[in-house]
Each structure stands twice: as C-alpha cells, then as structure tokens.
Amino acid sequence: MDSFWKEVRVRTVEAEALRAIDPGLHTFTNINTPTEWEKARALLSQG
C-alpha cells in the first residue's frame, strides 16, 4: 500500500495551518464505518 510514496509529492500540513480554513478539522474525516458515515452526514447537514 505504501510503495507509491516515492512516486508522489507529499507535503505535511500542520493542524494549526489547516485550522485557518477548517476550524473543526473536518477535512480529513473518516467515513469507513456506518457510524462515521452518519457523523459525516450530520456535519454536512449543519452547513
């Protein structure tokens, strides 16, 4: 799964820099389970 990292450009973004545009840090919300999916849907409905 991680063998491609040598082929792509990667940039680390610190949480504080991301908070400027995403105060709740929801940008990288996982939706791998039904529970996570429901939480993500609830966030979306909040606008």
mmCIF entry with sequence, helices, sheets and N, C-alpha, C, O atoms, coordinates in Angstrom:
data_MODEL
# 
_entry.id   MODEL 
# 
_entity.id                         1 
_entity.type                       polymer 
_entity.pdbx_number_of_molecules   1 
# 
_entity_poly.entity_id                      1 
_entity_poly.type                           'polypeptide(L)' 
_entity_poly.nstd_linkage                   no 
_entity_poly.nstd_monomer                   no 
_entity_poly.pdbx_seq_one_letter_code       MDSFWKEVRVRTVEAEALRAIDPGLHTFTNINTPTEWEKARALLSQG 
_entity_poly.pdbx_seq_one_letter_code_can   MDSFWKEVRVRTVEAEALRAIDPGLHTFTNINTPTEWEKARALLSQG 
_entity_poly.pdbx_strand_id                 A 
# 
loop_
_entity_poly_seq.entity_id 
_entity_poly_seq.num 
_entity_poly_seq.mon_id 
_entity_poly_seq.hetero 
1 1  MET n 
1 2  ASP n 
1 3  SER n 
1 4  PHE n 
1 5  TRP n 
1 6  LYS n 
1 7  GLU n 
1 8  VAL n 
1 9  ARG n 
1 10 VAL n 
1 11 ARG n 
1 12 THR n 
1 13 VAL n 
1 14 GLU n 
1 15 ALA n 
1 16 GLU n 
1 17 ALA n 
1 18 LEU n 
1 19 ARG n 
1 20 ALA n 
1 21 ILE n 
1 22 ASP n 
1 23 PRO n 
1 24 GLY n 
1 25 LEU n 
1 26 HIS n 
1 27 THR n 
1 28 PHE n 
1 29 THR n 
1 30 ASN n 
1 31 ILE n 
1 32 ASN n 
1 33 THR n 
1 34 PRO n 
1 35 THR n 
1 36 GLU n 
1 37 TRP n 
1 38 GLU n 
1 39 LYS n 
1 40 ALA n 
1 41 ARG n 
1 42 ALA n 
1 43 LEU n 
1 44 LEU n 
1 45 SER n 
1 46 GLN n 
1 47 GLY n 
# 
_struct_asym.id          A 
_struct_asym.entity_id   1 
# 
loop_
_struct_conf.conf_type_id 
_struct_conf.id 
_struct_conf.pdbx_PDB_helix_id 
_struct_conf.beg_label_comp_id 
_struct_conf.beg_label_asym_id 
_struct_conf.beg_label_seq_id 
_struct_conf.pdbx_beg_PDB_ins_code 
_struct_conf.end_label_comp_id 
_struct_conf.end_label_asym_id 
_struct_conf.end_label_seq_id 
_struct_conf.pdbx_end_PDB_ins_code 
_struct_conf.beg_auth_comp_id 
_struct_conf.beg_auth_asym_id 
_struct_conf.beg_auth_seq_id 
_struct_conf.end_auth_comp_id 
_struct_conf.end_auth_asym_id 
_struct_conf.end_auth_seq_id 
_struct_conf.pdbx_PDB_helix_class 
_struct_conf.details 
_struct_conf.pdbx_PDB_helix_length 
HELX_P HELX_P1 AA1 SER A 3  ? GLU A 7  ? SER A 3  GLU A 7  5 ? 5  
HELX_P HELX_P2 AA2 ALA A 15 ? ARG A 19 ? ALA A 15 ARG A 19 1 ? 5  
HELX_P HELX_P3 AA3 PRO A 34 ? GLN A 46 ? PRO A 34 GLN A 46 1 ? 13 
# 
_struct_conf_type.id          HELX_P 
_struct_conf_type.criteria    ? 
_struct_conf_type.reference   ? 
# 
loop_
_atom_site.group_PDB 
_atom_site.id 
_atom_site.type_symbol 
_atom_site.label_atom_id 
_atom_site.label_alt_id 
_atom_site.label_comp_id 
_atom_site.label_asym_id 
_atom_site.label_entity_id 
_atom_site.label_seq_id 
_atom_site.pdbx_PDB_ins_code 
_atom_site.Cartn_x 
_atom_site.Cartn_y 
_atom_site.Cartn_z 
_atom_site.occupancy 
_atom_site.B_iso_or_equiv 
_atom_site.pdbx_formal_charge 
_atom_site.auth_seq_id 
_atom_site.auth_comp_id 
_atom_site.auth_asym_id 
_atom_site.auth_atom_id 
_atom_site.pdbx_PDB_model_num 
ATOM 1   N N  . MET A 1 1  ? 0.807   -1.191 0.000  1.00 0.00 ? 1  MET A N  1 
ATOM 2   C CA . MET A 1 1  ? 0.000   0.000  0.000  1.00 0.00 ? 1  MET A CA 1 
ATOM 3   C C  . MET A 1 1  ? 0.857   1.265  0.000  1.00 0.00 ? 1  MET A C  1 
ATOM 4   O O  . MET A 1 1  ? 0.454   2.276  -0.575 1.00 0.00 ? 1  MET A O  1 
ATOM 5   N N  . ASP A 1 2  ? 1.995   1.231  0.613  1.00 0.00 ? 2  ASP A N  1 
ATOM 6   C CA . ASP A 1 2  ? 2.780   2.468  0.710  1.00 0.00 ? 2  ASP A CA 1 
ATOM 7   C C  . ASP A 1 2  ? 3.955   2.521  -0.260 1.00 0.00 ? 2  ASP A C  1 
ATOM 8   O O  . ASP A 1 2  ? 4.807   3.402  -0.137 1.00 0.00 ? 2  ASP A O  1 
ATOM 9   N N  . SER A 1 3  ? 4.020   1.616  -1.203 1.00 0.00 ? 3  SER A N  1 
ATOM 10  C CA . SER A 1 3  ? 5.139   1.601  -2.135 1.00 0.00 ? 3  SER A CA 1 
ATOM 11  C C  . SER A 1 3  ? 5.116   2.780  -3.110 1.00 0.00 ? 3  SER A C  1 
ATOM 12  O O  . SER A 1 3  ? 6.136   3.069  -3.736 1.00 0.00 ? 3  SER A O  1 
ATOM 13  N N  . PHE A 1 4  ? 3.992   3.460  -3.255 1.00 0.00 ? 4  PHE A N  1 
ATOM 14  C CA . PHE A 1 4  ? 3.896   4.564  -4.207 1.00 0.00 ? 4  PHE A CA 1 
ATOM 15  C C  . PHE A 1 4  ? 4.419   5.897  -3.674 1.00 0.00 ? 4  PHE A C  1 
ATOM 16  O O  . PHE A 1 4  ? 4.531   6.849  -4.447 1.00 0.00 ? 4  PHE A O  1 
ATOM 17  N N  . TRP A 1 5  ? 4.740   6.001  -2.396 1.00 0.00 ? 5  TRP A N  1 
ATOM 18  C CA . TRP A 1 5  ? 5.155   7.283  -1.816 1.00 0.00 ? 5  TRP A CA 1 
ATOM 19  C C  . TRP A 1 5  ? 6.383   7.878  -2.509 1.00 0.00 ? 5  TRP A C  1 
ATOM 20  O O  . TRP A 1 5  ? 6.526   9.100  -2.559 1.00 0.00 ? 5  TRP A O  1 
ATOM 21  N N  . LYS A 1 6  ? 7.256   7.049  -3.036 1.00 0.00 ? 6  LYS A N  1 
ATOM 22  C CA . LYS A 1 6  ? 8.434   7.566  -3.738 1.00 0.00 ? 6  LYS A CA 1 
ATOM 23  C C  . LYS A 1 6  ? 8.056   8.221  -5.065 1.00 0.00 ? 6  LYS A C  1 
ATOM 24  O O  . LYS A 1 6  ? 8.836   8.989  -5.628 1.00 0.00 ? 6  LYS A O  1 
ATOM 25  N N  . GLU A 1 7  ? 6.868   7.917  -5.555 1.00 0.00 ? 7  GLU A N  1 
ATOM 26  C CA . GLU A 1 7  ? 6.419   8.417  -6.853 1.00 0.00 ? 7  GLU A CA 1 
ATOM 27  C C  . GLU A 1 7  ? 5.585   9.699  -6.769 1.00 0.00 ? 7  GLU A C  1 
ATOM 28  O O  . GLU A 1 7  ? 5.309   10.316 -7.797 1.00 0.00 ? 7  GLU A O  1 
ATOM 29  N N  . VAL A 1 8  ? 5.187   10.102 -5.579 1.00 0.00 ? 8  VAL A N  1 
ATOM 30  C CA . VAL A 1 8  ? 4.310   11.267 -5.439 1.00 0.00 ? 8  VAL A CA 1 
ATOM 31  C C  . VAL A 1 8  ? 4.965   12.347 -4.583 1.00 0.00 ? 8  VAL A C  1 
ATOM 32  O O  . VAL A 1 8  ? 5.854   12.075 -3.775 1.00 0.00 ? 8  VAL A O  1 
ATOM 33  N N  . ARG A 1 9  ? 4.505   13.568 -4.782 1.00 0.00 ? 9  ARG A N  1 
ATOM 34  C CA . ARG A 1 9  ? 4.979   14.672 -3.948 1.00 0.00 ? 9  ARG A CA 1 
ATOM 35  C C  . ARG A 1 9  ? 4.086   14.741 -2.717 1.00 0.00 ? 9  ARG A C  1 
ATOM 36  O O  . ARG A 1 9  ? 2.861   14.729 -2.838 1.00 0.00 ? 9  ARG A O  1 
ATOM 37  N N  . VAL A 1 10 ? 4.678   14.813 -1.556 1.00 0.00 ? 10 VAL A N  1 
ATOM 38  C CA . VAL A 1 10 ? 3.941   14.844 -0.303 1.00 0.00 ? 10 VAL A CA 1 
ATOM 39  C C  . VAL A 1 10 ? 4.294   16.119 0.442  1.00 0.00 ? 10 VAL A C  1 
ATOM 40  O O  . VAL A 1 10 ? 5.458   16.510 0.517  1.00 0.00 ? 10 VAL A O  1 
ATOM 41  N N  . ARG A 1 11 ? 3.281   16.753 0.985  1.00 0.00 ? 11 ARG A N  1 
ATOM 42  C CA . ARG A 1 11 ? 3.506   17.957 1.782  1.00 0.00 ? 11 ARG A CA 1 
ATOM 43  C C  . ARG A 1 11 ? 2.785   17.781 3.110  1.00 0.00 ? 11 ARG A C  1 
ATOM 44  O O  . ARG A 1 11 ? 1.598   17.457 3.141  1.00 0.00 ? 11 ARG A O  1 
ATOM 45  N N  . THR A 1 12 ? 3.495   17.992 4.189  1.00 0.00 ? 12 THR A N  1 
ATOM 46  C CA . THR A 1 12 ? 2.893   17.922 5.514  1.00 0.00 ? 12 THR A CA 1 
ATOM 47  C C  . THR A 1 12 ? 2.297   19.279 5.848  1.00 0.00 ? 12 THR A C  1 
ATOM 48  O O  . THR A 1 12 ? 2.953   20.310 5.697  1.00 0.00 ? 12 THR A O  1 
ATOM 49  N N  . VAL A 1 13 ? 1.055   19.273 6.300  1.00 0.00 ? 13 VAL A N  1 
ATOM 50  C CA . VAL A 1 13 ? 0.376   20.499 6.703  1.00 0.00 ? 13 VAL A CA 1 
ATOM 51  C C  . VAL A 1 13 ? 0.063   20.372 8.186  1.00 0.00 ? 13 VAL A C  1 
ATOM 52  O O  . VAL A 1 13 ? -0.628  19.447 8.611  1.00 0.00 ? 13 VAL A O  1 
ATOM 53  N N  . GLU A 1 14 ? 0.575   21.301 8.957  1.00 0.00 ? 14 GLU A N  1 
ATOM 54  C CA . GLU A 1 14 ? 0.341   21.277 10.406 1.00 0.00 ? 14 GLU A CA 1 
ATOM 55  C C  . GLU A 1 14 ? -1.120  21.629 10.700 1.00 0.00 ? 14 GLU A C  1 
ATOM 56  O O  . GLU A 1 14 ? -1.747  22.388 9.961  1.00 0.00 ? 14 GLU A O  1 
ATOM 57  N N  . ALA A 1 15 ? -1.643  21.075 11.772 1.00 0.00 ? 15 ALA A N  1 
ATOM 58  C CA . ALA A 1 15 ? -3.040  21.284 12.144 1.00 0.00 ? 15 ALA A CA 1 
ATOM 59  C C  . ALA A 1 15 ? -3.373  22.766 12.291 1.00 0.00 ? 15 ALA A C  1 
ATOM 60  O O  . ALA A 1 15 ? -4.444  23.201 11.869 1.00 0.00 ? 15 ALA A O  1 
ATOM 61  N N  . GLU A 1 16 ? -2.487  23.529 12.874 1.00 0.00 ? 16 GLU A N  1 
ATOM 62  C CA . GLU A 1 16 ? -2.777  24.951 13.083 1.00 0.00 ? 16 GLU A CA 1 
ATOM 63  C C  . GLU A 1 16 ? -2.921  25.702 11.767 1.00 0.00 ? 16 GLU A C  1 
ATOM 64  O O  . GLU A 1 16 ? -3.734  26.621 11.673 1.00 0.00 ? 16 GLU A O  1 
ATOM 65  N N  . ALA A 1 17 ? -2.159  25.334 10.763 1.00 0.00 ? 17 ALA A N  1 
ATOM 66  C CA . ALA A 1 17 ? -2.300  25.967 9.449  1.00 0.00 ? 17 ALA A CA 1 
ATOM 67  C C  . ALA A 1 17 ? -3.639  25.586 8.821  1.00 0.00 ? 17 ALA A C  1 
ATOM 68  O O  . ALA A 1 17 ? -4.278  26.414 8.172  1.00 0.00 ? 17 ALA A O  1 
ATOM 69  N N  . LEU A 1 18 ? -4.054  24.367 9.006  1.00 0.00 ? 18 LEU A N  1 
ATOM 70  C CA . LEU A 1 18 ? -5.319  23.906 8.456  1.00 0.00 ? 18 LEU A CA 1 
ATOM 71  C C  . LEU A 1 18 ? -6.506  24.557 9.153  1.00 0.00 ? 18 LEU A C  1 
ATOM 72  O O  . LEU A 1 18 ? -7.537  24.800 8.525  1.00 0.00 ? 18 LEU A O  1 
ATOM 73  N N  . ARG A 1 19 ? -6.371  24.838 10.438 1.00 0.00 ? 19 ARG A N  1 
ATOM 74  C CA . ARG A 1 19 ? -7.465  25.456 11.189 1.00 0.00 ? 19 ARG A CA 1 
ATOM 75  C C  . ARG A 1 19 ? -7.883  26.809 10.611 1.00 0.00 ? 19 ARG A C  1 
ATOM 76  O O  . ARG A 1 19 ? -9.017  27.241 10.814 1.00 0.00 ? 19 ARG A O  1 
ATOM 77  N N  . ALA A 1 20 ? -6.994  27.471 9.904  1.00 0.00 ? 20 ALA A N  1 
ATOM 78  C CA . ALA A 1 20 ? -7.334  28.760 9.295  1.00 0.00 ? 20 ALA A CA 1 
ATOM 79  C C  . ALA A 1 20 ? -8.480  28.618 8.300  1.00 0.00 ? 20 ALA A C  1 
ATOM 80  O O  . ALA A 1 20 ? -9.274  29.545 8.136  1.00 0.00 ? 20 ALA A O  1 
ATOM 81  N N  . ILE A 1 21 ? -8.573  27.474 7.637  1.00 0.00 ? 21 ILE A N  1 
ATOM 82  C CA . ILE A 1 21 ? -9.651  27.249 6.669  1.00 0.00 ? 21 ILE A CA 1 
ATOM 83  C C  . ILE A 1 21 ? -10.642 26.177 7.113  1.00 0.00 ? 21 ILE A C  1 
ATOM 84  O O  . ILE A 1 21 ? -11.718 26.042 6.529  1.00 0.00 ? 21 ILE A O  1 
ATOM 85  N N  . ASP A 1 22 ? -10.283 25.419 8.138  1.00 0.00 ? 22 ASP A N  1 
ATOM 86  C CA . ASP A 1 22 ? -11.141 24.346 8.650  1.00 0.00 ? 22 ASP A CA 1 
ATOM 87  C C  . ASP A 1 22 ? -11.007 24.294 10.171 1.00 0.00 ? 22 ASP A C  1 
ATOM 88  O O  . ASP A 1 22 ? -10.313 23.430 10.708 1.00 0.00 ? 22 ASP A O  1 
ATOM 89  N N  . PRO A 1 23 ? -11.678 25.227 10.869 1.00 0.00 ? 23 PRO A N  1 
ATOM 90  C CA . PRO A 1 23 ? -11.511 25.315 12.329 1.00 0.00 ? 23 PRO A CA 1 
ATOM 91  C C  . PRO A 1 23 ? -11.815 24.021 13.087 1.00 0.00 ? 23 PRO A C  1 
ATOM 92  O O  . PRO A 1 23 ? -11.205 23.752 14.122 1.00 0.00 ? 23 PRO A O  1 
ATOM 93  N N  . GLY A 1 24 ? -12.747 23.225 12.580 1.00 0.00 ? 24 GLY A N  1 
ATOM 94  C CA . GLY A 1 24 ? -13.111 21.977 13.250 1.00 0.00 ? 24 GLY A CA 1 
ATOM 95  C C  . GLY A 1 24 ? -12.289 20.790 12.809 1.00 0.00 ? 24 GLY A C  1 
ATOM 96  O O  . GLY A 1 24 ? -12.494 19.678 13.295 1.00 0.00 ? 24 GLY A O  1 
ATOM 97  N N  . LEU A 1 25 ? -11.347 21.011 11.883 1.00 0.00 ? 25 LEU A N  1 
ATOM 98  C CA . LEU A 1 25 ? -10.506 19.949 11.326 1.00 0.00 ? 25 LEU A CA 1 
ATOM 99  C C  . LEU A 1 25 ? -11.321 18.779 10.789 1.00 0.00 ? 25 LEU A C  1 
ATOM 100 O O  . LEU A 1 25 ? -11.003 17.616 11.041 1.00 0.00 ? 25 LEU A O  1 
ATOM 101 N N  . HIS A 1 26 ? -12.372 19.104 10.049 1.00 0.00 ? 26 HIS A N  1 
ATOM 102 C CA . HIS A 1 26 ? -13.232 18.071 9.470  1.00 0.00 ? 26 HIS A CA 1 
ATOM 103 C C  . HIS A 1 26 ? -12.770 17.633 8.080  1.00 0.00 ? 26 HIS A C  1 
ATOM 104 O O  . HIS A 1 26 ? -13.342 16.706 7.506  1.00 0.00 ? 26 HIS A O  1 
ATOM 105 N N  . THR A 1 27 ? -11.749 18.284 7.533  1.00 0.00 ? 27 THR A N  1 
ATOM 106 C CA . THR A 1 27 ? -11.279 17.992 6.183  1.00 0.00 ? 27 THR A CA 1 
ATOM 107 C C  . THR A 1 27 ? -10.941 16.521 5.988  1.00 0.00 ? 27 THR A C  1 
ATOM 108 O O  . THR A 1 27 ? -11.234 15.945 4.940  1.00 0.00 ? 27 THR A O  1 
ATOM 109 N N  . PHE A 1 28 ? -10.335 15.926 6.980  1.00 0.00 ? 28 PHE A N  1 
ATOM 110 C CA . PHE A 1 28 ? -9.884  14.542 6.846  1.00 0.00 ? 28 PHE A CA 1 
ATOM 111 C C  . PHE A 1 28 ? -10.722 13.582 7.684  1.00 0.00 ? 28 PHE A C  1 
ATOM 112 O O  . PHE A 1 28 ? -10.193 12.638 8.271  1.00 0.00 ? 28 PHE A O  1 
ATOM 113 N N  . THR A 1 29 ? -12.012 13.824 7.738  1.00 0.00 ? 29 THR A N  1 
ATOM 114 C CA . THR A 1 29 ? -12.922 12.964 8.479  1.00 0.00 ? 29 THR A CA 1 
ATOM 115 C C  . THR A 1 29 ? -13.022 11.605 7.797  1.00 0.00 ? 29 THR A C  1 
ATOM 116 O O  . THR A 1 29 ? -13.239 11.529 6.587  1.00 0.00 ? 29 THR A O  1 
ATOM 117 N N  . ASN A 1 30 ? -12.867 10.546 8.560  1.00 0.00 ? 30 ASN A N  1 
ATOM 118 C CA . ASN A 1 30 ? -13.007 9.189  8.028  1.00 0.00 ? 30 ASN A CA 1 
ATOM 119 C C  . ASN A 1 30 ? -14.484 8.824  7.919  1.00 0.00 ? 30 ASN A C  1 
ATOM 120 O O  . ASN A 1 30 ? -15.297 9.220  8.754  1.00 0.00 ? 30 ASN A O  1 
ATOM 121 N N  . ILE A 1 31 ? -14.809 8.079  6.900  1.00 0.00 ? 31 ILE A N  1 
ATOM 122 C CA . ILE A 1 31 ? -16.169 7.543  6.756  1.00 0.00 ? 31 ILE A CA 1 
ATOM 123 C C  . ILE A 1 31 ? -16.073 6.064  6.381  1.00 0.00 ? 31 ILE A C  1 
ATOM 124 O O  . ILE A 1 31 ? -16.648 5.614  5.390  1.00 0.00 ? 31 ILE A O  1 
ATOM 125 N N  . ASN A 1 32 ? -15.338 5.335  7.194  1.00 0.00 ? 32 ASN A N  1 
ATOM 126 C CA . ASN A 1 32 ? -15.092 3.921  6.931  1.00 0.00 ? 32 ASN A CA 1 
ATOM 127 C C  . ASN A 1 32 ? -16.116 2.991  7.553  1.00 0.00 ? 32 ASN A C  1 
ATOM 128 O O  . ASN A 1 32 ? -16.159 1.807  7.220  1.00 0.00 ? 32 ASN A O  1 
ATOM 129 N N  . THR A 1 33 ? -16.929 3.501  8.439  1.00 0.00 ? 33 THR A N  1 
ATOM 130 C CA . THR A 1 33 ? -17.932 2.672  9.101  1.00 0.00 ? 33 THR A CA 1 
ATOM 131 C C  . THR A 1 33 ? -19.293 3.359  8.979  1.00 0.00 ? 33 THR A C  1 
ATOM 132 O O  . THR A 1 33 ? -19.357 4.557  8.706  1.00 0.00 ? 33 THR A O  1 
ATOM 133 N N  . PRO A 1 34 ? -20.363 2.622  9.177  1.00 0.00 ? 34 PRO A N  1 
ATOM 134 C CA . PRO A 1 34 ? -21.686 3.256  9.147  1.00 0.00 ? 34 PRO A CA 1 
ATOM 135 C C  . PRO A 1 34 ? -21.817 4.385  10.181 1.00 0.00 ? 34 PRO A C  1 
ATOM 136 O O  . PRO A 1 34 ? -22.466 5.394  9.905  1.00 0.00 ? 34 PRO A O  1 
ATOM 137 N N  . THR A 1 35 ? -21.221 4.232  11.343 1.00 0.00 ? 35 THR A N  1 
ATOM 138 C CA . THR A 1 35 ? -21.278 5.268  12.364 1.00 0.00 ? 35 THR A CA 1 
ATOM 139 C C  . THR A 1 35 ? -20.552 6.527  11.900 1.00 0.00 ? 35 THR A C  1 
ATOM 140 O O  . THR A 1 35 ? -21.063 7.635  12.061 1.00 0.00 ? 35 THR A O  1 
ATOM 141 N N  . GLU A 1 36 ? -19.363 6.358  11.326 1.00 0.00 ? 36 GLU A N  1 
ATOM 142 C CA . GLU A 1 36 ? -18.616 7.513  10.808 1.00 0.00 ? 36 GLU A CA 1 
ATOM 143 C C  . GLU A 1 36 ? -19.378 8.178  9.664  1.00 0.00 ? 36 GLU A C  1 
ATOM 144 O O  . GLU A 1 36 ? -19.378 9.403  9.550  1.00 0.00 ? 36 GLU A O  1 
ATOM 145 N N  . TRP A 1 37 ? -20.017 7.389  8.829  1.00 0.00 ? 37 TRP A N  1 
ATOM 146 C CA . TRP A 1 37 ? -20.806 7.932  7.730  1.00 0.00 ? 37 TRP A CA 1 
ATOM 147 C C  . TRP A 1 37 ? -21.943 8.802  8.262  1.00 0.00 ? 37 TRP A C  1 
ATOM 148 O O  . TRP A 1 37 ? -22.184 9.894  7.747  1.00 0.00 ? 37 TRP A O  1 
ATOM 149 N N  . GLU A 1 38 ? -22.628 8.333  9.271  1.00 0.00 ? 38 GLU A N  1 
ATOM 150 C CA . GLU A 1 38 ? -23.723 9.106  9.863  1.00 0.00 ? 38 GLU A CA 1 
ATOM 151 C C  . GLU A 1 38 ? -23.213 10.406 10.483 1.00 0.00 ? 38 GLU A C  1 
ATOM 152 O O  . GLU A 1 38 ? -23.858 11.446 10.355 1.00 0.00 ? 38 GLU A O  1 
ATOM 153 N N  . LYS A 1 39 ? -22.067 10.355 11.148 1.00 0.00 ? 39 LYS A N  1 
ATOM 154 C CA . LYS A 1 39 ? -21.484 11.573 11.716 1.00 0.00 ? 39 LYS A CA 1 
ATOM 155 C C  . LYS A 1 39 ? -21.128 12.566 10.612 1.00 0.00 ? 39 LYS A C  1 
ATOM 156 O O  . LYS A 1 39 ? -21.342 13.768 10.766 1.00 0.00 ? 39 LYS A O  1 
ATOM 157 N N  . ALA A 1 40 ? -20.591 12.070 9.509  1.00 0.00 ? 40 ALA A N  1 
ATOM 158 C CA . ALA A 1 40 ? -20.233 12.942 8.383  1.00 0.00 ? 40 ALA A CA 1 
ATOM 159 C C  . ALA A 1 40 ? -21.488 13.555 7.771  1.00 0.00 ? 40 ALA A C  1 
ATOM 160 O O  . ALA A 1 40 ? -21.492 14.736 7.423  1.00 0.00 ? 40 ALA A O  1 
ATOM 161 N N  . ARG A 1 41 ? -22.533 12.782 7.639  1.00 0.00 ? 41 ARG A N  1 
ATOM 162 C CA . ARG A 1 41 ? -23.795 13.316 7.107  1.00 0.00 ? 41 ARG A CA 1 
ATOM 163 C C  . ARG A 1 41 ? -24.351 14.388 8.011  1.00 0.00 ? 41 ARG A C  1 
ATOM 164 O O  . ARG A 1 41 ? -24.869 15.397 7.534  1.00 0.00 ? 41 ARG A O  1 
ATOM 165 N N  . ALA A 1 42 ? -24.249 14.182 9.326  1.00 0.00 ? 42 ALA A N  1 
ATOM 166 C CA . ALA A 1 42 ? -24.728 15.189 10.269 1.00 0.00 ? 42 ALA A CA 1 
ATOM 167 C C  . ALA A 1 42 ? -23.934 16.489 10.126 1.00 0.00 ? 42 ALA A C  1 
ATOM 168 O O  . ALA A 1 42 ? -24.506 17.578 10.166 1.00 0.00 ? 42 ALA A O  1 
ATOM 169 N N  . LEU A 1 43 ? -22.611 16.370 9.958  1.00 0.00 ? 43 LEU A N  1 
ATOM 170 C CA . LEU A 1 43 ? -21.776 17.555 9.745  1.00 0.00 ? 43 LEU A CA 1 
ATOM 171 C C  . LEU A 1 43 ? -22.199 18.301 8.482  1.00 0.00 ? 43 LEU A C  1 
ATOM 172 O O  . LEU A 1 43 ? -22.295 19.528 8.485  1.00 0.00 ? 43 LEU A O  1 
ATOM 173 N N  . LEU A 1 44 ? -22.451 17.562 7.410  1.00 0.00 ? 44 LEU A N  1 
ATOM 174 C CA . LEU A 1 44 ? -22.856 18.181 6.159  1.00 0.00 ? 44 LEU A CA 1 
ATOM 175 C C  . LEU A 1 44 ? -24.187 18.897 6.281  1.00 0.00 ? 44 LEU A C  1 
ATOM 176 O O  . LEU A 1 44 ? -24.388 19.946 5.668  1.00 0.00 ? 44 LEU A O  1 
ATOM 177 N N  . SER A 1 45 ? -25.089 18.348 7.058  1.00 0.00 ? 45 SER A N  1 
ATOM 178 C CA . SER A 1 45 ? -26.406 18.974 7.206  1.00 0.00 ? 45 SER A CA 1 
ATOM 179 C C  . SER A 1 45 ? -26.334 20.272 8.007  1.00 0.00 ? 45 SER A C  1 
ATOM 180 O O  . SER A 1 45 ? -27.249 21.092 7.939  1.00 0.00 ? 45 SER A O  1 
ATOM 181 N N  . GLN A 1 46 ? -25.252 20.463 8.764  1.00 0.00 ? 46 GLN A N  1 
ATOM 182 C CA . GLN A 1 46 ? -25.074 21.689 9.542  1.00 0.00 ? 46 GLN A CA 1 
ATOM 183 C C  . GLN A 1 46 ? -24.655 22.867 8.665  1.00 0.00 ? 46 GLN A C  1 
ATOM 184 O O  . GLN A 1 46 ? -24.766 24.029 9.057  1.00 0.00 ? 46 GLN A O  1 
ATOM 185 N N  . GLY A 1 47 ? -24.173 22.538 7.477  1.00 0.00 ? 47 GLY A N  1 
ATOM 186 C CA . GLY A 1 47 ? -23.766 23.573 6.534  1.00 0.00 ? 47 GLY A CA 1 
ATOM 187 C C  . GLY A 1 47 ? -22.427 24.009 6.736  1.00 0.00 ? 47 GLY A C  1 
ATOM 188 O O  . GLY A 1 47 ? -21.946 24.881 6.013  1.00 0.00 ? 47 GLY A O  1 
# 
